[in-house]
Amino acid sequence: MEQDYEDEVKTFQSLGICEQLVEACESLGWKNPSKIQVEAIPHALEGKDLIGLAQTGSGKTGAFALPILQALLDAPQAFFACVLSPTRELAIQIAEQFEALGSGIGIKCAVLVGGVDMVQQAINLAKRPHIIVGTPGRLVDHLTNTKGFSLRTLKYLVFDEADRLLNEDFQKSIDEILNEIPRERKTYLFSATMTKKVRKLQRASLRNPVKIEAATKYSTVDTLKQQYCFIPAKYKECYLVYILTEMSGSTSMVFTRTCDATRLLALILRNLGLRAIPISGQMTQAKRLGALNKFKAGECNVLICTDVASRGLDIPSVDMVINYDIPSNSKDYIHRVGRTARAGRSGVAISLVNQYELEWYMQIEKLIGKKLPQFSAQEEEVLMLLERVAEAKRISIMKIKETGGKKRRRGGDDNDDDDDNNNGVEKYMRLKTGKMLKNGKTSKKMKRK
């Protein structure tokens, strides 16, 4: 089916995108439009409101950015479009994509997110950018407090990850934003999942929208190999370390339920010589972006994160997603595993299911409509790691107790632990190359799959 739409529409040009933007797409390496782009762009260019349902990693940002930039070329003005995002990182990423696509035509973007100095943002707004990308709360702060800033001439409003934007945290801010912007505008609403709240927003802010489903209701991409591993809760860290050492050449994202768990796991893994870094809502914006950039640059190849990182972040090199904690909301599973197997690449998702999480896991299988195969791991082999993992955990807990709440108040920066880990790294690597030699071989074999 994927082949069919590529055969029908082979280029961005044939969708109606102008030459300047086609060249921008080519410079970004976008050879063919994705399915959501094929279906959304022609309607957007006709001036229709859109509801786009598409899997994460399917090219949603391009589906709304290209029509907006093309309309801006026809009628340039400041504060032309506003894109709302549920997380700071996603907002920054969307702005980067707008700037990359619009680099040849002088597009100016402003990012309005919390955790960053408002004064600097106000200076950027005074330069009258074309595109504003932000989180709802900070956008309302500027609409209320920044002199001379208004969105009364806005032409386009985009809700990205709309299902998440519509939880109670954002409701008041979104209502205020809708009151501040003109009714005569184009509105695009994009989401990986459709909820009752999304339908409510559709009624409130869209006019005769075209609904595009580039995915089945809740689906994962075909290039994603999904597996589960049923384990005793007490050996969970052991299984995680086993999988990460088996797949040692891969880049991995490990999802946990709490911010504290991200920090503890990152310390445990680093004590065992793995290049892990945490990212969670407890960290300051600068620390979160720093961690994300280290991961993108390959300095660290294991990112331990909460669901704050599961929405919309396109880190192209992720080979594997591990659900260390099974999400209680099964829709979050779709977003988490959407971090791998993006834009046609392959990837692996492994869910560690203990005896207390079985019900949540069964809900996930029901949602995606398939039974997943089991990840094969010999328990005797896994438990060979038990002593070393227990020791690494003991050291990590002591470290957290020693620092008390200091790290959290400073934004959860664990990067200064690296020197302390060197001895542990050497000891672990010696043990690993001695006792676990066959795992090294397995790792190469698994990478080829």
Sequence and secondary structure as in RCSB ss.txt:
>XXXX:A:sequence
MEQDYEDEVKTFQSLGICEQLVEACESLGWKNPSKIQVEAIPHALEGKDLIGLAQTGSGKTGAFALPILQALLDA
PQAFFACVLSPTRELAIQIAEQFEALGSGIGIKCAVLVGGVDMVQQAINLAKRPHIIVGTPGRLVDHLTNTKGFS
LRTLKYLVFDEADRLLNEDFQKSIDEILNEIPRERKTYLFSATMTKKVRKLQRASLRNPVKIEAATKYSTVDTLK
QQYCFIPAKYKECYLVYILTEMSGSTSMVFTRTCDATRLLALILRNLGLRAIPISGQMTQAKRLGALNKFKAGEC
NVLICTDVASRGLDIPSVDMVINYDIPSNSKDYIHRVGRTARAGRSGVAISLVNQYELEWYMQIEKLIGKKLPQF
SAQEEEVLMLLERVAEAKRISIMKIKETGGKKRRRGGDDNDDDDDNNNGVEKYMRLKTGKMLKNGKTSKKMKRK
>XXXX:A:secstr
 HHHHHHH   SGGGT  HHHHHHHHHTT  S  HHHHHHHHHHHTT  EEEE  TTS HHHHHHHHHHHHHHHS
  SS EEEE SSHHHHHHHHHHHHHHTGGGT  EEEE TTS HHHHHHHHHT  SEEEE HHHHHHHHHHSTT  
 TT  EEEESSHHHHTSHHHHHHHHHHHHHS SSSEEEEEESS  HHHHHHHHHH SS EEEESS SS   TTEE
EEEEE  GGGHHHHHHHHHHHTTTS EEEE SSHHHHHHHHHHHHHTT  EEEE TTS HHHHHHHHHHHHHTS 
SEEEE GGGSSS   TT  EEEESS  SSHHHHHHHHTTSS TT  EEEEEEE TTSHHHHHHHHHHHTS   B 
   HHHHHTTHHHHHHHHHHHHHHHHHHTTHHHHTT   GGGHHHHHHHHHHHHHHHHHHTHHHHHHHHHHHH 
